[in-house]
Every structure is written in C-alpha cells, then in structure tokens.
Amino acid sequence: MKGTKCFMLVALGVFFYTLPATSDNASAEQAIRAEKIVKDMLFQSDAAIKWQVGVLDNGSKRWGYASYLCGVLLEHGVVTKATKPGEEIVRIVDISKIVRGIGFRKASLGAVDCVSYEKLMP
C-alpha cells in the first residue's frame, strides 16, 4: 500500500502497522496547521486523543478554540453523523511545555469531544 509504514520487531513479536491518513484527515490537518495561533500539531489515528494542537499559553483555557477546531474537522468530513462520542477529541496544549518535555496531559489547556462538545479535563 503506497504511503503505508510498517514496523516489525520480530525478535520481540511486536508488530506496528500504521495506515495512511485519509484525505479528510490530511486536509483537516493542513487547515489546522494554517491557523495563525497554531505553532505545531500532532495527529495520531490510533491514539485516544487523536488531535494534539500546540499554541502559546495566554493564561486562558482553550475549550472555545478546541470547539472551533472541531468545526474544522466537521468541515473537512472527519466528524460525521456516524462519528461516536470519544472518537474525535481535540486537545489544545501549551507548546512551550511540550518543547520542555512535559507530556500532553500536563500541558493541556483544554480538550473537547467533537461529537458531544463536552469539555474534557485535562
């Protein structure tokens, strides 16, 4: 499959297989990266929180911005009527903490479930 990465650690019996991002995910990622306040982002299709978006911390929670980015995912067809709660979550993180090696959870400025629009902590 073109664009597919496959990693095998035969000695350990561990196999990692990553499917390529769909065009909807790729276009949504491109749109999010184009946002002025976004410094970097990470999309992980197999993670519990797929969308980690890094911004500079201005002292406020970023649930509103996470909700806005959920709208971007909807616009690009990532979130549909078939999407179940918990499947598409956007977490906004303090990029300066991430750069210093602090994990996404501790660097969280707010997260939103893009189906229910429920605020999630951290």
SVG drawing of the C-alpha trace seen along z (x, -y; Angstrom):
<svg xmlns="http://www.w3.org/2000/svg" viewBox="-26 -36 41 49">
<polyline fill="none" stroke="black" stroke-width="0.4" points="0.0,0.0 1.5,-3.3 2.3,-5.6 1.9,-2.9 4.5,-2.4 5.0,1.0 7.5,1.7 8.2,5.2 10.2,6.2 10.3,9.9 12.5,10.8 10.0,9.3 7.0,10.5 5.7,6.9 4.2,5.6 3.2,1.9 1.2,1.2 0.1,-2.4 -2.4,-3.1 -2.0,-6.3 -4.2,-9.2 -7.3,-9.6 -7.6,-12.6 -10.2,-14.0 -7.7,-13.8 -4.9,-15.2 -7.0,-18.2 -8.1,-18.8 -4.6,-18.7 -3.5,-21.1 -6.3,-23.5 -5.4,-23.4 -1.7,-23.9 -2.7,-27.0 -4.3,-28.6 -2.3,-31.7 -2.1,-30.7 -1.2,-27.0 2.6,-26.5 2.6,-22.8 0.2,-19.8 0.2,-16.1 -2.4,-13.8 -2.3,-10.2 -5.1,-8.0 -4.6,-5.2 -4.5,-7.4 -7.3,-8.1 -6.9,-11.8 -6.1,-12.0 -5.6,-15.7 -3.0,-17.5 -2.7,-21.1 0.1,-23.3 -0.4,-27.0 1.3,-29.6 -0.4,-29.8 -2.1,-33.2 -3.4,-32.3 -6.9,-31.2 -8.4,-27.8 -8.8,-26.9 -12.1,-25.0 -13.6,-27.5 -10.7,-27.2 -10.8,-23.4 -14.6,-23.6 -13.7,-25.8 -11.2,-23.2 -13.9,-20.6 -15.8,-22.7 -12.8,-22.5 -12.9,-18.7 -16.6,-18.7 -16.0,-20.9 -13.4,-18.5 -15.5,-15.4 -13.6,-14.0 -16.5,-14.3 -19.8,-13.0 -23.1,-11.7 -21.5,-8.3 -18.8,-9.5 -19.4,-8.3 -18.6,-10.3 -15.0,-9.9 -13.8,-9.1 -12.6,-12.6 -11.2,-14.7 -9.2,-17.9 -6.7,-18.8 -5.1,-22.2 -1.7,-22.1 0.9,-24.7 3.6,-24.3 6.3,-25.7 5.7,-22.9 5.8,-20.2 9.1,-21.6 10.4,-21.2 9.4,-17.6 6.2,-17.9 3.5,-15.4 0.4,-16.3 -1.9,-15.7 0.1,-18.1 0.4,-20.7 -3.3,-20.6 -5.1,-24.0 -8.4,-22.3 -9.9,-19.5 -13.3,-18.9 -15.1,-15.9 -16.1,-16.9 -19.3,-14.9 -20.8,-16.0 -18.8,-19.2 -18.2,-18.1 -15.3,-19.8 -12.7,-17.3 -10.0,-17.5 -7.2,-17.7"/>
</svg>
